[in-house]
Amino acid sequence: MYVIKRSGDRELFERAKILRGVRSACKNRPVDEEVMESLSLAVEESMRLLNRDVTSEEVGMATLESLRLVDDVAYVRFASVYKGFEGTDDFAREIGMLVKSTAPKLRS
């Protein structure tokens, strides 16, 4: 399986690249190595199920969504690099969306 980069270049899919990004996002966070490895394997498997070459955007979004379930801080760290945050407004927007999508609904 190949990954089609934003530049149009194609390169072989490497789970190790996902794992490096996840480890970086989870640095100094309470996330076990086994969880990080499992997450990267799950992303790889989900990409392989598409049965075609994938885009770097698909890989990044799948990794981001998986991190959301593991650790909020790691999610925001990964998002900041993946989405190219340029300032605090970008962080505030992403955190706002994270809180909005994970907050429990109140019953009246």
Secondary structure by P-SEA (a helix, b strand, c coil): ccccccccccccccaaaaaaaaaaaaccccccaaaaaaaaaaaaaaaaaacccccaaaaaaaaaaaaaaccaaaaaaaaaaaaccccaaaaaaaaaaaaaacbbbbcc
